[in-house]
Amino acid sequence: MHVLILGGTSEARRLADLLAADPALRVTSSLAGRVERPRLPAGEVRVGGFGGPAGLAAWLRAHGVDALLDATHPFAERISRNAALAAADTGVPLLALRRPSWAAQDGDRWHRVASLAAAAQALPGLGTRVFLTTGRQGIAAFAHLDGLSFLARSVEPPVPPMPADTEVLLERGPFTLDGERALLRAHRIEVLVTKDSGSAATAPKLTAARELGLPVVVVDRPAAPAGVRTAPNVAGAADWVRRTIG
């Protein structure tokens, strides 16, 4: 039985490792190819896009896929939509693995917004030294802001445009609480901007910001495509695979 995992997240790698250990399953992970040296999961790996929903549907048919798992980043809206359309076209069962959103705690000073554009609009008045953790493709949304200093952290170098006063920090998580505390203090950060990825690997920055009393602009994630079943963790996704095609 052939399982295709649309991956790139830590959960996708753990899911592939778990399923690939089952000799009854053939597991293929598909990576977008945006990261130069990705961490490869167990099983087969393909890199690159499919050419939209029609291309993904053709790949599912050509390779005899029995179950499709969307384990992409919660903000990978386009591929999630393509997966839903391809699954509906082919009849291949689809599950979206979506880690829970972050929840604000006592002492948090969160400003929830619906988009990166709204995050940029919210920044003036919250602070002038900004720690930007929206990924390299999100930095362009802040390029028009003057009078603010940005520390932008991403795995790969960002692509312009960027704000005029931007320092780029190339790092890959997971990050520690001690490390995040030290970073915020060393760069005299006054406001944090992040997407609601829900990732435990990057959550320590939220704790550090809470301890320092910093405001945090949180970009809400898009909703999963209508009608797509979801699981909150790797164990739930693996159980679904076994129940669906076992």
PyMOL commands that set and color helices and strands:
alter all, ss='L'
color gray80, all
select helices_A, chain A and resi 10-20+52-62+77-90+116-122+136-142+177-186+204-212+234-245
alter helices_A, ss='H'
color red, helices_A
select strands_A, chain A and resi 2-6+26-31+44-47+67-70+94-97+109-113+129-133+149-154+166-170+191-195+215-219+229-231
alter strands_A, ss='S'
color yellow, strands_A
deselect
rebuild
show_as cartoon
